[in-house]
Amino acid sequence: MIREAIKFLLMIIFVLFTGCGGDANRSVVSNPTNKKDNNQETKVSNRSNISVYFSKTNGGYSGGIDENIADDIDRAKSSIKIAIYDLTNDTIKDAILRAYDSGVSIQIVTDDATVDGDDFKELKNRGIKVYDDNKSYALMHDKFMIIDNKFVWSGSSNYTYWGFYRNNENDVRIENSSLAKVYSDEFNMIVSHSQSAHNYMDNSLEVYFSPKDKIENKIIALINNANKEIDFLIYAFTSSNIANALINAQNRGIIVKGVFDEDWNQNKYSKYDYLKKAGVNVLKDGNNFTLHDKVMIIDKSIVITGSYNYTISANKKNSENILIINNKNIANKYENEFNKIYEDGKN
């Protein structure tokens, strides 16, 4: 009952602000180097290597994505920029402090509602530049990092222990200097409270930012172009436009399956019941914590991932980003993760 009461309170907060966070107990820094189960590198274009990571949900607080991120921070030579909604993870925080002490330039931007958290305060007190978005009507909801103008981390995870060890989450690490510049430019615009359209596209990889890039339209276009099947994992889903696109896809013969976070999607704004009544094969997750992914897999070849929930605020107000990865090997990794979560789902 206590867990349900806590999660219901978090759900109400999210309905009001379309945000997400969470934290758990502290952990000790460790430095594994070969996580063969979740960080296999795949070539997705002539200029990009991408590694896919999924959170650990089987107990414990070691061996997770936070340690991979900390490894990269420890190897930084010149600069780190971080856009993150919430940071309460000691493994990452301590790596940031080590990098700063070694002379690496570090800048962080977060939401105005989370900037006064204890970990952000500690970083600021040590001299690290920590900005907020100064947008009380919207969220700085991104979760990305740029290291040495070469490596990009992005995904669904806030830098918390729940994010890496309890929730269902995913993150990607991409080595691509051109992509890193686009993310760096986005970081600078959030800090300076400015906007201009900018994105990255090659044959296998695209990135878009909200609100300026109208991400909802990008997702709907991909749904409309699906040939065989669509699978999705989603924390918050209130968009009628995306819901109708999925229903239309099913009506033209596309196999559509989805899993929603159980607790968030008990509220009246959720499109779970709407899709269910239309005959779409949707379930609620079986994780006792949170399904926090924002993932769509199309035709087992295209993956959409990032910080973007399917909500009006994500599309029109918040600072968000999505990656569109057109690669069957990457899609297969996400499909395996989807199947595990789907098998544990319930009506």
GUVEX-124907 format. One line per field, with one value per residue (C-alpha): chain; residue number from 1; residue in three letters; y, x, z. Coordinates in Angstrom, 2 decimals, padded with zeros to 5 digits. Each point is the difference from the previous one (the first is absolute). Example, Ala and Ser with C-alpha at 12.3 -4.5 7.8 and 13.67 -1.06 7.14 Angstrom:
BEGIN
unit = (A A)
pos = (1 2)
code = (ALA SER)
c2 = (-004.50 003.44)
c1 = (012.30 001.37)
c3 = (007.80 -000.66)
//
This chain:
BEGIN
unit = (A A A A A A A A A A A A A A A A A A A A A A A A A A A A A A A A A A A A A A A A A A A A A A A A A A A A A A A A A A A A A A A A A A A A A A A A A A A A A A A A A A A A A A A A A A A A A A A A A A A A A A A A A A A A A A A A A A A A A A A A A A A A A A A A A A A A A A A A A A A A A A A A A A A A A A A A A A A A A A A A A A A A A A A A A A A A A A A A A A A A A A A A A A A A A A A A A A A A A A A A A A A A A A A A A A A A A A A A A A A A A A A A A A A A A A A A A A A A A A A A A A A A A A A A A A A A A A A A A A A A A A A A A A A A A A A A A A A A A A A A A A A A A A A A A A A A A A A A A A A A A A A A A A A A A A A A A A A A A A A A A A A A A A A A A A A A A A A A A A A A A A A A A A A)
pos = (1 2 3 4 5 6 7 8 9 10 11 12 13 14 15 16 17 18 19 20 21 22 23 24 25 26 27 28 29 30 31 32 33 34 35 36 37 38 39 40 41 42 43 44 45 46 47 48 49 50 51 52 53 54 55 56 57 58 59 60 61 62 63 64 65 66 67 68 69 70 71 72 73 74 75 76 77 78 79 80 81 82 83 84 85 86 87 88 89 90 91 92 93 94 95 96 97 98 99 100 101 102 103 104 105 106 107 108 109 110 111 112 113 114 115 116 117 118 119 120 121 122 123 124 125 126 127 128 129 130 131 132 133 134 135 136 137 138 139 140 141 142 143 144 145 146 147 148 149 150 151 152 153 154 155 156 157 158 159 160 161 162 163 164 165 166 167 168 169 170 171 172 173 174 175 176 177 178 179 180 181 182 183 184 185 186 187 188 189 190 191 192 193 194 195 196 197 198 199 200 201 202 203 204 205 206 207 208 209 210 211 212 213 214 215 216 217 218 219 220 221 222 223 224 225 226 227 228 229 230 231 232 233 234 235 236 237 238 239 240 241 242 243 244 245 246 247 248 249 250 251 252 253 254 255 256 257 258 259 260 261 262 263 264 265 266 267 268 269 270 271 272 273 274 275 276 277 278 279 280 281 282 283 284 285 286 287 288 289 290 291 292 293 294 295 296 297 298 299 300 301 302 303 304 305 306 307 308 309 310 311 312 313 314 315 316 317 318 319 320 321 322 323 324 325 326 327 328 329 330 331 332 333 334 335 336 337 338 339 340 341 342 343 344 345 346 347)
code = (MET ILE ARG GLU ALA ILE LYS PHE LEU LEU MET ILE ILE PHE VAL LEU PHE THR GLY CYS GLY GLY ASP ALA ASN ARG SER VAL VAL SER ASN PRO THR ASN LYS LYS ASP ASN ASN GLN GLU THR LYS VAL SER ASN ARG SER ASN ILE SER VAL TYR PHE SER LYS THR ASN GLY GLY TYR SER GLY GLY ILE ASP GLU ASN ILE ALA ASP ASP ILE ASP ARG ALA LYS SER SER ILE LYS ILE ALA ILE TYR ASP LEU THR ASN ASP THR ILE LYS ASP ALA ILE LEU ARG ALA TYR ASP SER GLY VAL SER ILE GLN ILE VAL THR ASP ASP ALA THR VAL ASP GLY ASP ASP PHE LYS GLU LEU LYS ASN ARG GLY ILE LYS VAL TYR ASP ASP ASN LYS SER TYR ALA LEU MET HIS ASP LYS PHE MET ILE ILE ASP ASN LYS PHE VAL TRP SER GLY SER SER ASN TYR THR TYR TRP GLY PHE TYR ARG ASN ASN GLU ASN ASP VAL ARG ILE GLU ASN SER SER LEU ALA LYS VAL TYR SER ASP GLU PHE ASN MET ILE VAL SER HIS SER GLN SER ALA HIS ASN TYR MET ASP ASN SER LEU GLU VAL TYR PHE SER PRO LYS ASP LYS ILE GLU ASN LYS ILE ILE ALA LEU ILE ASN ASN ALA ASN LYS GLU ILE ASP PHE LEU ILE TYR ALA PHE THR SER SER ASN ILE ALA ASN ALA LEU ILE ASN ALA GLN ASN ARG GLY ILE ILE VAL LYS GLY VAL PHE ASP GLU ASP TRP ASN GLN ASN LYS TYR SER LYS TYR ASP TYR LEU LYS LYS ALA GLY VAL ASN VAL LEU LYS ASP GLY ASN ASN PHE THR LEU HIS ASP LYS VAL MET ILE ILE ASP LYS SER ILE VAL ILE THR GLY SER TYR ASN TYR THR ILE SER ALA ASN LYS LYS ASN SER GLU ASN ILE LEU ILE ILE ASN ASN LYS ASN ILE ALA ASN LYS TYR GLU ASN GLU PHE ASN LYS ILE TYR GLU ASP GLY LYS ASN)
c2 = (000.00 002.38 -000.57 000.54 003.21 001.34 -000.86 001.50 003.26 -000.06 -000.63 003.06 002.14 -001.23 000.79 003.57 000.48 -002.88 -000.64 -003.03 -000.75 -002.38 -001.22 -002.88 -000.94 001.08 -002.18 -000.40 000.97 -002.90 -000.13 -003.07 000.05 -002.94 -000.16 -002.37 -000.44 003.57 002.13 -001.70 002.62 000.13 001.96 001.97 002.30 000.97 002.42 -001.51 -002.79 -000.58 -002.09 -000.97 -000.35 -001.15 000.47 -002.80 -000.86 -003.19 001.57 001.44 003.30 -000.93 -000.88 002.42 002.72 002.58 -001.75 000.11 003.72 000.54 -001.84 002.46 002.97 -001.30 -000.17 003.56 002.19 003.47 000.61 -001.42 001.48 -001.61 000.71 -002.05 000.33 -001.70 -001.04 -001.89 -002.80 000.07 -002.12 002.65 002.99 -001.19 -000.60 003.56 001.34 -002.05 001.31 003.58 -000.38 -001.29 003.17 -001.06 002.83 -001.02 001.67 -001.34 001.18 -001.30 000.95 002.99 -002.35 -002.35 002.36 000.38 -003.72 -001.06 -001.45 003.02 002.23 -002.04 000.32 003.75 000.39 -001.65 002.57 -001.86 002.07 -001.21 001.85 -000.38 000.49 002.91 -001.34 -000.54 -000.89 -002.85 -002.59 -000.33 -003.70 -001.02 -002.69 000.40 000.49 001.11 -000.98 001.54 001.16 -003.59 -002.31 000.35 -001.78 000.26 -001.99 -000.23 -000.22 002.75 -000.29 -001.71 -003.48 -000.83 001.02 -002.53 -002.79 -000.10 001.61 -001.29 002.46 000.14 002.10 000.23 001.11 001.38 000.89 002.67 003.47 001.56 -001.33 001.20 003.52 -000.02 -001.09 002.57 002.73 -001.14 000.18 003.56 001.02 -001.39 001.90 003.24 -000.45 000.21 -002.17 -000.70 -003.05 -002.33 -003.74 -002.80 -002.45 -002.66 -003.26 -001.81 002.58 003.08 002.22 002.52 002.35 001.36 002.25 001.43 -003.18 -001.12 -003.49 -001.30 000.46 -001.95 -002.93 000.00 000.05 -003.11 -001.72 000.82 -001.48 -003.28 -003.10 -002.90 000.69 002.61 -000.71 002.68 000.53 003.21 001.67 002.79 -000.02 002.73 000.90 -000.58 000.51 -002.80 -002.25 000.51 -000.64 -003.35 -000.90 000.91 -002.12 -002.99 000.55 -000.25 -003.31 001.03 -002.10 002.47 -000.93 002.24 000.01 002.93 000.78 -001.36 002.71 003.12 -001.28 -000.44 003.70 001.42 001.61 -003.28 -001.47 -003.57 -000.60 001.89 -002.33 -003.05 000.76 000.41 -003.54 000.90 -002.60 002.02 -001.13 001.60 -000.84 -002.55 001.95 000.81 003.31 001.92 -000.64 003.25 -000.83 002.15 -002.43 -000.94 -002.75 -000.02 -002.98 -001.43 002.48 003.52 001.07 003.27 000.72 002.90 002.10 000.65 -001.26 000.05 003.10 003.49 001.61 -002.09 001.11 003.67 001.18 -002.20 -000.31 -003.56 -002.02 -003.14 -002.18 -001.90 -002.92 -001.92 -003.20 -003.58 -001.06 002.84 -000.64 -003.67 000.98 002.20 -002.68 -002.50 002.51 000.69 -003.70 -000.47 002.90 -001.05 -003.55 001.40 002.35 -000.23 001.31)
c1 = (000.00 002.86 001.57 -003.35 -000.62 003.45 -000.33 -003.52 001.41 002.76 -002.62 -002.00 003.14 000.76 -003.53 000.53 003.50 000.66 003.30 001.74 002.64 000.68 002.83 000.95 002.87 003.58 002.61 003.78 001.95 001.36 001.55 -000.90 001.29 -001.61 -003.79 -000.57 -003.69 -001.05 002.65 000.86 001.07 -001.64 000.97 -003.05 001.56 003.37 000.43 -001.85 000.53 -002.91 -000.17 -003.35 -000.57 -002.99 -000.53 000.37 -003.22 001.04 001.26 003.27 001.67 003.07 000.87 -002.48 -000.01 001.19 003.36 000.33 -000.77 002.48 002.68 -000.45 000.07 003.25 001.52 -001.03 002.89 -001.41 -003.73 -003.30 -003.48 -002.95 -003.72 -001.81 -003.34 001.11 003.37 000.25 002.40 003.34 001.80 -000.57 000.28 003.36 001.29 -001.02 001.94 003.08 -000.12 -000.38 002.93 002.11 -000.64 -002.90 -002.43 -003.45 -003.37 -003.38 -003.55 -003.07 -003.60 -000.79 -001.98 002.96 002.99 -000.05 000.42 002.80 002.24 -000.31 000.77 003.10 001.23 -000.63 001.79 003.06 000.02 -001.77 -002.36 -003.57 -002.75 -003.76 -002.43 -001.86 -003.29 -002.52 -002.69 002.00 002.65 003.64 -000.69 003.03 002.43 003.16 003.72 002.72 003.61 003.01 -002.21 000.04 -002.15 -003.72 -002.07 -003.78 -003.05 -002.77 002.04 000.29 003.27 -001.58 000.31 -003.58 000.76 002.80 -001.00 -003.77 -001.87 -000.14 002.27 002.24 003.01 002.23 003.60 000.94 003.44 -000.58 001.57 -002.64 -002.80 001.84 000.10 -003.77 -000.58 002.52 -001.84 -003.25 001.62 001.14 -003.50 -001.57 002.53 -000.51 -003.81 -000.06 -001.38 000.79 -000.67 002.96 000.33 002.20 -000.81 001.89 -001.13 -000.26 -000.31 -002.11 -000.43 -002.75 -000.77 -003.23 -001.80 001.53 000.17 -003.63 001.00 -003.57 -000.21 003.25 -001.35 -003.35 001.72 001.98 -003.15 -001.77 002.87 000.15 -000.36 -000.46 000.19 000.43 001.05 000.26 000.89 -001.23 -000.13 -002.52 -002.38 -002.64 000.33 -003.19 001.87 002.49 -002.75 -002.12 003.01 000.54 -003.68 000.08 003.13 -001.72 -003.08 002.16 001.49 003.04 000.64 000.10 001.08 000.83 000.79 -000.88 001.21 -002.76 -000.17 000.28 -002.57 -002.77 -000.77 -002.72 002.45 001.55 -000.76 000.25 -003.76 -000.56 002.36 -001.30 -003.59 001.14 001.37 003.70 002.10 001.22 001.00 001.12 003.46 000.84 002.90 -000.64 001.76 -000.37 000.03 001.75 000.96 -001.14 000.67 -001.65 001.26 -001.30 000.27 002.84 002.35 -000.68 000.30 -001.29 001.40 000.89 -001.61 -003.28 -003.26 -003.07 -001.54 -001.04 002.54 002.83 -000.94 -000.76 001.77 002.75 003.63 000.14 001.90 -000.51 002.38 -001.26 002.31 -000.49 001.95 -001.24 002.70 -000.89 -003.71 000.52 001.49 -002.99 -002.40 001.49 -000.46 -003.57 -000.83 001.27 -002.10 -003.04 000.14 -000.18 -002.87 -003.61 -003.42)
c3 = (000.00 000.80 -003.44 -001.72 001.93 -000.88 -003.68 -000.13 001.40 -002.63 -002.68 001.08 -000.08 -003.51 -001.20 001.14 -001.34 -002.44 001.75 001.44 002.56 002.85 002.16 002.24 002.31 -000.64 -001.65 -000.01 -003.11 -002.00 -003.43 -002.10 -003.56 -001.80 000.30 -002.91 000.78 -000.80 -001.66 -003.26 -002.51 -003.39 -003.08 -001.13 -002.56 -001.38 002.89 002.95 002.49 002.34 003.17 001.51 003.75 002.04 003.72 002.53 001.82 001.82 003.22 001.22 -000.76 -002.04 -003.57 -001.53 -002.63 002.52 000.12 -003.79 000.07 002.84 -002.01 -002.85 002.36 001.50 -003.49 -000.95 -001.13 -000.54 000.45 001.21 -000.49 001.77 -000.43 002.64 001.76 003.22 001.47 003.30 -000.96 001.86 -002.59 -002.67 002.35 001.35 -003.54 -000.91 002.99 -000.92 -003.55 001.21 002.40 -002.89 -002.02 -002.24 -000.81 001.27 -000.51 001.08 -000.71 001.78 000.70 002.22 002.27 000.65 -000.06 003.79 000.61 002.32 -002.70 -002.27 003.00 000.78 -003.57 000.02 003.33 -001.52 -002.79 -002.81 -002.13 000.51 -001.88 -000.03 -002.88 001.65 -001.42 002.79 -002.55 -001.54 000.80 -000.95 -000.41 -002.10 001.08 -002.09 000.40 -002.44 000.76 -001.74 -002.88 -001.24 002.13 000.70 002.63 -000.31 001.03 002.58 003.21 002.54 001.91 003.01 001.51 -000.89 -003.56 -000.37 002.40 000.48 -002.89 -003.55 -001.84 -003.03 -000.97 -003.05 -000.39 -003.41 -001.29 -002.64 000.05 -002.27 002.18 003.11 -001.44 -000.53 003.59 001.21 -001.90 001.62 003.43 -000.70 -001.11 003.17 002.11 -001.94 -000.10 -003.79 -002.79 -003.60 -002.13 -000.28 -000.32 -001.26 -002.80 -001.87 -001.59 003.33 002.74 000.71 003.05 000.70 002.87 001.41 -000.08 -003.18 -002.11 000.50 001.08 000.08 -003.78 -000.48 002.01 -001.79 -003.42 000.96 001.28 -003.27 -002.00 001.95 -002.16 002.43 003.74 002.72 003.59 002.66 003.67 001.59 003.39 -000.69 -002.96 -000.39 -003.69 -001.96 -003.26 000.64 001.37 -003.12 -002.25 001.76 -000.36 -003.70 -000.42 001.55 -002.17 -003.12 001.15 002.02 003.13 002.92 003.54 002.92 003.72 002.28 003.51 002.21 002.64 -002.16 -002.44 002.55 -000.36 -002.21 -002.43 -001.10 -003.43 001.30 000.20 -003.24 -001.88 001.81 -000.99 -003.61 000.10 000.16 001.83 002.99 003.48 003.25 001.27 002.68 001.51 003.67 -000.60 -003.27 -003.72 -000.92 -003.60 -002.93 -002.85 -003.28 -002.33 -003.56 -002.35 002.11 -001.65 001.34 003.65 001.46 003.46 002.26 002.73 -001.83 001.52 -002.21 001.58 -001.05 002.34 -001.44 -003.49 000.57 003.17 001.43 -000.98 -001.36 -002.59 -002.06 -001.96 -003.04 -000.74 -003.24 000.58 000.32 002.49 002.34 -000.50 000.89 003.38 000.70 -001.22 002.46 002.82 -001.12 -000.03 003.56 001.26 -002.04 001.37 003.54 -000.87 001.11 -001.03)
//
